[in-house]
Amino acid sequence: MTEPAGSSLRKDFRVFRDPGFLVTLFLIGFLMAIGAYVLVHASNEYGIPVQDYWR
């Protein structure tokens, strides 16, 4: 007998468990965090300081 067909949604979301996707997601998040830090630091040094608004 044939097995019941698996959920196509499960097959579609399998890509999110792929190691390449997770590494790429981590790298993008890491680069975004560095960019945000650089922008906030530069703003505090040379522009309008934002650290006063985060208290």
Summary of the structure (lengths in Angstrom):
residues: 55
radius of gyration: 21.3
end to end distance: 65.3
largest distance: 71.6
contacts: 89
relative contact order: 0.07
helix: 76%
strand: 0%
